[in-house]
Amino acid sequence: MEFFIEVLIGGLLAGVMYSLVALGFVLIYKASGVLNFAQGAMVWFAALSFVGFVGHGFPFAVALLCALAVMIALGMTTERFVLRPLVNQPPIALFMATIGLSFFLEGFGPFVWGSQVRELQLGIEDEPLAYFLERFNVSISKFDLMAAGICAVLVAGLALFFQKTKIGRALRAVADDHQAALSVGIPLQTIWRVVWGVAGFVALVAGMLWGARNGVQFALVSVVLKAFPVLILGGLTSVPGAIVGGLIIGSTEKLAEIYLGPYVGGGIEGWFPYVLALMFLLVRPEGLFGEKHIDRV
């Protein structure tokens, strides 16, 4: 039982990391209806920018602020020069634009900061917490627990932002109905700039956590692939869904690897989430928290 709890908690905490990436997708899709395929490249570029500033001698706090400014500027610039000219175009055109943005960032990042693998230190050791190990004989990573705490604070902050601020309420109105929001004087372009800026901030947080765990390397771009099952389970338009979907994917992939892996030769952690998402599509294609979309024909 102790081993089961240890695997389950480890999977839940790892799922939080997936949720951070999925959160960037949800924010942009809710406000503009764009599936941002460049989110993985943004995560990598954010981590690369942070370690780049640190490598140039910037103190941690200054490097963090500089990287944050870079990501917010990147998000707003993307909205202005990439997506705004494509407003009212077919969704596939917007999707292809984000693919192009992904390739651009994958080349621009190494051009500016270099392509070598770098270490990112946050001052949090990836080691078991002695309290849980000695008292309950359960190994819980200090890094995973801290990452979960950071994610909880981020989600709570975004929830307060959406519910209590004027811009947040306007964003929710835009997400519900673009035309109705325009009719009451809500500036769509301003809202989209804010959303892309917030998505850049979320990419920075995700990039720093993933970079601290795996190193800042090009492989961070592929972390976006694990976000797709999370989005399918949670729903493309739900912030809570991104969190719940991440927890489900993180826990089930770890449990499947331990308890089902030996019967199929092992190594199922990489593809089991996609099988789970495919099965879920057959039952509830809009996700746990997604809204049903019905087209009249």
Helices and strands as residue ranges (DSSP letters): H 2-32, H 39-55, H 60-78, I 79-83, G 84-86, H 91-113, H 130-136, H 142-164, H 166-176, H 178-183, H 188-214, G 218-222, H 223-234, H 239-259, G 261-263, H 272-283
